Amino acid sequence: MKVTFKPKELKTTLFIDWEINYNCNYRCSYCVTYETGWNKTSFSKALTAFDNLYHSVIKNSSLPVMIWFSGGEPSILPWFTDFCLYIKGIDPNIKLSMTSNGSQPFELYDNLLEQNILYSITFSLHFEFAKPEHFLKKIMRLYDKYGHLDRGLEKFSIIVMYEKQATELAAKIMQELKEKDIKTSTHLIRHEKQEESNESKEFVLKTYNSNLNDVSLNDVMFYNANYVLDLMYTNKFSFKGWNC
């Protein structure tokens, strides 16, 4: 769990990035988080962790609070909704968000958004496991329901995870989402095990810079999230309060 302060709409937010589990129903070749062995997170331990966090940090904070759940895949936890309801019961002003691979039924995401249990969801599209047509159908249903509401378009965003050979497909999907004004970004996949190294600044620049390709379609640029990550890693770009 990482606690940072982020500028948001000219206000400072207490932002808590909570990797609530490393278990995932996908086994993407470029992801190693599910190999760590931390595959079981109990409801009781999560409650204890939040109680400790609340009394030591959140309770006495004068700042608005955002807790962002990631993993692993948070939505596969059978008690995830109950856990979010527990947090909202303690302090309804805490905003909860989640990063998800979008693999769960539409009804789960719909309930989390409709009941304002979650403030927003970022979906990541992984071509190795997800069928784009099914993934997009689910996203469009959410768009049709929430896109017309005030701040409705803020309720979800998409990260398209793609490898070089899928650039054309990624660009097509990005264009489709952009036409709906759905917040979208790309992430060019870098395999973790391509070379053993301590990843010095020189190694990062040599290995990754050639892969920092933004996707262009019909003169529209969709910027690659890796570019920002690499600039942060090599200390060429940083955000106040962030450590990489």
C-alpha positions in Angstrom: 0.0 0.0 0.0 1.3 3.4 -0.9 0.1 6.8 0.4 0.8 9.9 -1.7 -0.5 13.4 -2.2 -1.7 14.3 -5.6 -2.9 17.6 -7.1 -6.4 17.1 -8.4 -8.4 20.0 -9.8 -6.1 22.5 -8.0 -6.8 20.7 -4.7 -4.6 18.3 -2.8 -5.9 14.8 -2.4 -4.7 12.1 0.0 -4.3 9.3 -2.6 -3.9 5.7 -1.3 -2.9 3.1 -3.9 -3.9 -0.3 -2.4 -2.8 -3.5 -4.1 -5.4 -5.5 -2.4 -4.4 -8.9 -3.9 -2.0 -10.3 -6.4 -4.3 -13.1 -7.5 -5.7 -12.8 -11.0 -7.9 -14.9 -13.3 -5.6 -13.9 -16.2 -2.1 -15.1 -16.7 -0.7 -12.5 -19.1 2.8 -13.4 -20.3 4.0 -9.9 -19.5 2.8 -9.8 -16.0 4.5 -11.5 -13.0 2.4 -10.2 -10.1 0.5 -13.4 -9.8 3.7 -15.4 -9.3 4.6 -13.8 -6.0 2.7 -16.3 -3.9 0.5 -13.6 -2.4 -2.7 -15.1 -3.7 -4.9 -15.1 -0.7 -6.3 -12.1 1.0 -8.9 -12.7 3.7 -11.8 -10.4 4.4 -10.9 -10.1 8.1 -7.3 -9.1 7.3 -8.5 -6.5 4.8 -10.9 -5.1 7.5 -8.0 -4.9 10.0 -5.7 -3.3 7.5 -8.3 -0.6 6.7 -9.1 0.0 10.4 -5.4 0.6 11.1 -5.1 2.8 8.0 -8.2 4.8 9.0 -7.2 5.5 12.6 -3.5 6.2 11.8 -3.9 8.3 8.6 -7.3 9.0 7.3 -9.3 9.9 10.4 -7.1 12.9 11.2 -6.6 14.1 7.6 -8.1 17.4 6.5 -7.7 16.4 2.9 -10.2 14.6 0.6 -9.3 10.9 0.4 -9.2 8.6 -2.6 -8.5 4.9 -2.2 -7.6 3.1 -5.5 -7.7 -0.6 -5.5 -5.5 -2.6 -7.8 -3.8 -6.0 -7.8 -3.9 -8.6 -9.2 -7.6 -8.3 -10.0 -9.7 -6.8 -7.1 -13.1 -7.8 -8.6 -12.5 -11.5 -8.2 -12.4 -11.2 -4.4 -15.8 -12.6 -3.4 -16.0 -10.0 -0.5 -14.8 -7.0 -2.5 -18.2 -5.2 -2.6 -18.8 -5.9 1.1 -15.4 -4.5 1.9 -16.1 -1.3 -0.1 -19.5 -1.0 1.7 -17.7 -1.3 5.0 -15.3 1.5 4.2 -18.2 3.7 3.0 -20.0 2.9 6.2 -17.1 4.2 8.3 -16.7 7.4 6.1 -19.0 7.9 3.2 -16.8 10.8 2.0 -13.9 8.5 1.0 -13.9 8.0 -2.7 -13.1 4.4 -3.9 -11.9 3.5 -7.3 -10.6 0.3 -8.9 -8.4 -0.9 -11.8 -10.0 -4.0 -13.4 -9.4 -6.3 -16.4 -13.1 -6.1 -17.1 -13.6 -9.9 -17.0 -16.4 -9.9 -14.5 -20.1 -9.7 -15.4 -21.6 -6.4 -16.4 -23.9 -6.5 -13.4 -21.0 -6.4 -10.9 -19.5 -3.2 -12.4 -23.0 -1.7 -12.9 -23.9 -2.2 -9.3 -20.6 -0.7 -8.0 -21.2 2.4 -10.1 -25.0 2.7 -9.8 -24.9 2.5 -6.0 -22.0 5.0 -5.9 -19.9 2.4 -4.1 -17.1 3.1 -6.5 -16.3 6.6 -7.8 -14.7 5.3 -10.9 -13.3 2.2 -12.6 -10.3 2.0 -15.0 -10.5 -1.0 -17.2 -7.4 -2.5 -18.8 -7.9 -4.5 -22.1 -5.5 -7.4 -22.4 -5.5 -9.0 -25.8 -4.0 -12.3 -24.6 -7.1 -13.2 -22.7 -10.0 -10.8 -23.4 -11.9 -10.9 -26.6 -12.1 -7.2 -27.7 -15.6 -7.5 -29.0 -16.9 -8.8 -25.7 -14.9 -6.3 -23.7 -16.1 -3.3 -25.7 -19.7 -4.5 -25.6 -19.6 -4.3 -21.8 -17.9 -0.9 -21.8 -20.4 0.5 -24.3 -23.3 -0.7 -22.1 -21.7 1.2 -19.2 -21.3 4.2 -21.5 -24.9 4.1 -22.6 -26.1 4.1 -19.0 -23.7 6.6 -17.4 -22.2 8.7 -20.2 -25.1 11.2 -20.3 -24.9 11.9 -16.5 -23.0 14.7 -14.8 -19.4 13.5 -14.4 -20.7 10.3 -16.0 -17.7 10.1 -18.4 -15.4 10.2 -15.4 -16.9 7.0 -14.0 -14.7 4.8 -16.2 -11.6 4.9 -18.4 -9.8 2.4 -20.6 -6.1 1.4 -20.9 -5.4 -0.6 -24.0 -2.5 -3.0 -23.3 -0.9 -4.0 -26.5 2.2 -5.5 -28.1 3.8 -4.1 -31.3 2.1 -6.7 -33.5 -1.3 -5.5 -32.2 -0.7 -1.8 -32.9 -3.3 -1.7 -35.8 -6.0 -3.4 -33.6 -5.2 -1.1 -30.7 -5.5 2.0 -32.9 -8.8 0.9 -34.2 -10.2 0.3 -30.7 -8.8 3.6 -29.5 -10.5 5.4 -32.3 -13.8 3.8 -31.5 -13.5 4.7 -27.8 -12.4 8.3 -28.7 -15.5 8.8 -30.8 -17.6 8.1 -27.7 -15.4 10.5 -25.7 -14.3 7.7 -23.4 -11.1 8.5 -21.6 -8.5 6.2 -23.1 -4.7 5.6 -23.1 -2.4 3.0 -24.4 0.3 0.9 -22.7 2.9 -0.8 -24.9 3.8 -4.1 -23.4 7.3 -4.7 -22.2 8.1 -8.3 -21.1 9.7 -8.3 -17.7 12.0 -11.3 -18.4 13.5 -10.1 -21.6 16.9 -9.5 -20.0 18.3 -9.9 -16.5 19.5 -6.5 -15.3 19.4 -4.1 -12.3 17.8 -1.7 -14.8 20.2 1.2 -14.6 19.3 4.5 -16.3 21.5 3.5 -19.3 19.7 0.1 -19.5 16.3 1.6 -19.4 17.1 4.2 -22.1 18.7 1.5 -24.4 16.1 -1.1 -23.9 12.8 0.8 -23.7 13.2 4.0 -25.8 12.9 2.2 -29.1 9.5 0.8 -27.9 8.0 4.1 -26.9 5.6 4.2 -29.8 2.5 6.3 -29.7 -0.4 5.0 -31.7 -1.5 7.2 -34.6 -4.7 6.8 -36.6 -6.1 9.3 -39.0 -3.7 11.9 -37.7 -5.0 11.4 -34.2 -2.4 10.6 -31.6 -3.1 8.2 -28.6 -0.2 8.7 -26.2 1.5 5.7 -24.7 1.5 5.6 -20.9 5.0 4.0 -20.9 6.5 7.3 -22.0 5.5 9.0 -18.8 6.6 5.9 -16.7 10.0 5.8 -18.3 10.6 9.5 -17.9 9.8 9.1 -14.2 12.1 6.1 -13.9 15.1 7.9 -15.5 14.4 11.0 -13.4 13.6 13.1 -16.4 10.1 13.8 -15.1 8.7 13.6 -11.7 5.6 14.5 -9.6 5.7 16.1 -6.2 5.4 13.4 -3.5 5.9 10.5 -5.9 8.6 7.9 -5.6 9.4 5.5 -8.3 
